[in-house]
Amino acid sequence: MDIDIATLLATKHIEQCLYRYGTAVDRRDAPFLKGVFWPEAVIDIEGFYSGPAAGFADTILPSMRETMESTAHFITNIRVEISEGTARAESYLCAFHRLKGEDGPRDLILAGRYFDQLTERHGEWRLMKRRLVYDWFREWNDACPLSAGMLGMPVAALGQTSSFLDGSGGQA
């Protein structure tokens, strides 16, 4: 299998686009999330949202702020096929959600697959179409309080939203 440098570079840019989506959702950062999609893109998140990607951030992120304390989206097993400025990608998702509840927090983990179509414009890859299919999920009604720490040790970064990329070195 011969792969040229241009294909490797395009694949890396596509992977970074897919990772940015998870980061943007976890931070509840609407401008960052909107920058993952081209303006005319569409998205179908099974059971939650189906429509123009331009409205996705404005619809989903406020709901997440109301119903979730935190989330962590992990994108893995990325497979990309590129052809003349367009690409198809399939990737696995594993996402953790700390849900708010009247009786205390609950934890939800879900797994699924993203099916994506991307387009390159002026050297930048963004999503044109995204579809999420769920494979399984599990919810626990007895979430461990994060303030208790991990294995009895305090967690210093609890609720931290900064990043080493923003120049803060990961410090809030």
C-alpha positions in Angstrom: 0.0 0.0 0.0 1.6 3.2 -1.2 0.6 6.4 0.6 2.1 9.7 -0.3 3.0 12.6 2.0 0.1 14.7 0.9 -2.4 12.0 1.8 -0.7 11.5 5.2 -0.8 15.2 5.9 -4.5 15.4 4.8 -5.3 12.5 7.0 -3.7 14.2 10.0 -5.7 17.4 9.4 -8.9 15.4 9.2 -8.1 13.6 12.4 -7.5 17.0 14.1 -10.9 18.2 12.9 -12.6 15.2 14.4 -10.7 15.7 17.7 -11.7 19.4 17.8 -15.3 18.4 17.8 -15.0 16.4 21.0 -13.0 19.2 22.7 -15.5 21.8 21.6 -18.5 19.8 22.9 -16.7 19.1 26.3 -15.9 22.8 26.8 -19.4 23.8 25.6 -17.6 26.3 23.3 -20.1 27.3 20.5 -17.6 29.3 18.3 -15.1 26.5 18.5 -17.7 23.9 17.7 -19.1 25.9 14.7 -15.6 26.1 13.3 -15.5 22.3 12.9 -18.2 22.4 10.2 -18.6 24.2 6.9 -21.6 26.7 7.0 -23.8 24.4 4.8 -23.0 21.2 6.8 -25.6 18.9 8.3 -25.5 16.7 11.4 -27.6 13.8 12.7 -27.0 12.9 16.3 -29.5 10.0 16.7 -32.4 11.0 18.9 -31.1 14.4 19.9 -30.6 16.6 16.8 -30.9 16.4 13.1 -30.5 19.4 10.8 -28.1 22.2 9.9 -24.8 22.1 11.7 -25.0 25.9 12.0 -27.8 25.5 14.5 -26.4 22.5 16.3 -24.2 24.4 18.8 -27.0 26.8 19.6 -29.4 24.0 20.3 -27.4 21.3 22.0 -24.9 23.2 24.1 -27.5 25.1 26.2 -29.2 21.8 26.9 -25.9 20.2 27.9 -25.2 23.1 30.3 -28.6 22.6 32.0 -28.5 18.8 32.3 -24.8 17.9 32.5 -22.0 18.8 35.0 -19.2 17.6 32.7 -18.5 15.4 29.7 -15.4 13.7 28.1 -15.6 12.6 24.5 -12.9 10.2 23.2 -12.6 9.6 19.4 -10.6 6.5 18.4 -10.1 4.0 15.6 -10.3 6.7 12.9 -10.4 5.4 9.3 -10.2 7.9 6.5 -10.6 7.6 2.7 -9.6 10.7 0.7 -10.4 11.5 -2.9 -9.8 14.8 -4.6 -10.6 17.3 -1.8 -13.3 15.2 -0.2 -13.0 12.5 2.5 -15.1 9.9 4.3 -14.2 9.0 7.8 -15.5 6.5 10.3 -14.5 6.7 13.9 -15.4 5.2 17.3 -16.8 7.3 20.1 -16.7 6.6 23.8 -18.2 9.4 25.9 -18.6 9.9 29.6 -21.3 12.2 31.0 -21.9 13.4 34.5 -25.6 14.2 34.5 -27.4 16.5 37.0 -30.3 15.0 38.9 -32.7 15.9 41.6 -31.4 13.0 43.7 -27.7 13.8 42.9 -25.5 13.2 39.9 -25.6 10.2 37.6 -23.0 8.8 35.3 -23.6 7.8 31.7 -21.1 6.2 29.4 -22.0 5.6 25.7 -20.2 4.2 22.7 -21.0 4.7 19.1 -19.6 5.5 15.6 -19.4 8.7 13.7 -19.8 8.5 9.9 -18.4 11.7 8.4 -18.0 13.4 5.1 -15.4 16.2 5.0 -14.4 18.7 2.4 -11.1 20.6 2.0 -11.2 24.3 1.1 -8.1 26.4 0.9 -6.1 23.8 2.8 -8.6 23.4 5.6 -10.6 20.3 6.3 -14.0 20.6 7.9 -17.1 18.4 8.3 -19.9 18.6 5.7 -22.0 15.8 7.1 -21.9 13.9 10.4 -24.0 11.0 11.6 -23.7 9.3 15.0 -25.0 5.8 15.5 -25.1 4.5 19.1 -23.7 1.0 19.8 -24.4 0.8 23.5 -24.7 2.8 26.7 -24.8 2.3 30.4 -26.1 4.6 33.1 -25.3 4.5 36.9 -27.5 6.2 39.4 -24.9 6.2 42.1 -22.2 8.5 40.8 -19.2 9.0 42.9 -18.8 12.6 44.1 -15.9 14.2 42.3 -15.2 16.3 45.3 -14.2 13.1 47.3 -11.2 12.8 45.0 -9.8 9.8 43.3 -8.6 6.9 45.5 -8.9 9.4 48.5 -6.6 12.0 46.8 -7.9 15.4 46.0 -8.3 16.2 42.3 -6.7 19.7 41.7 -8.0 20.1 38.2 -11.7 19.5 39.0 -13.8 21.7 36.7 -10.7 23.1 34.9 -11.5 24.2 31.3 -8.2 25.7 30.3 -5.7 24.0 28.0 -2.0 23.9 27.5 -2.8 25.1 24.0 -4.2 28.4 25.2 -0.9 29.3 26.9 -2.0 28.6 30.4 -0.1 25.4 30.6 -3.3 23.7 31.7 -3.6 25.9 34.7 -7.0 27.5 35.4 
